[in-house]
Amino acid sequence: MAKATHSRSAISGRYVTPATAARHPRTTVTETGSNRDSGTHSRSAITGRYVTPATAARHPRTTVTEQG
């Protein structure tokens, strides 16, 4: 079975279509699977890596914050 993928805009926080994610790769984070961890996590839309809350605050248009 294939893993589910969802793309979320770092600007609006809303889920977007795969076509929109392809057009805006620097401001879209693609998530695979489910977020079953606890706590709040911030991820850079540019690098795809998790970042600190301070980094997320400095770059709100390119960071997605996920609730666990």
N, C-alpha and C positions, 0 to 999 in steps of 0.2 A: 504494500500500500504506500502511495506517495505521501510525503509530508505536506501539510497545508501551508501555504505561504500567504501572507497578508502584507500589504504595503501601506505605510502611514506617512502622511505629509508632516514634516517637521514644522511647517509654518502654521497650518490650521489644526493639526492633531487628528484629523479625520482619516479614515481609511480611504485609499484611492485605488483605481483600477490598475492592472499591470501596465497598460498603455501609458497612463499618466506617470507611473513610476519610471518607465523607460525614458520619457521625455524630460523628467526632472530628477536625475540621479543624485545631485548634490543636496537636495532638500527632501529626499524620501528615504525612509528606512524600510527594508524588507525583512519581515520577521518570519521565521520558520518554526513550526510546532506551536506550542502553547507556552504562556508565561505563568508557570505554576509556582514560581519562587515567591518568597515573601519579601516585602519591602519595596522601596522605590528605586528604580534604576534609570539612568539617563544614558542614551546612546547617540553618538555623533552620526548624522546622516552622511557626512563626507567620508569618514574612515570606517564606519560600522562598529567601532569599538565603544565599550562602555567608558564614560567619563565621570569626573567628580561633579558634585552639585555646583561647585564654584564655576567650573568650566561650562556647565549647562546654563547657568545664569548669565555668563558673559556672551554666550552664543545661542540665544533662544530660537532664532530662525533656522538653525541647522542642527538642533538637538531635539530628540524625542524623549520625553519622560514617561516611563511605563510604571504602572502600579501593579504590584505582585498579588 
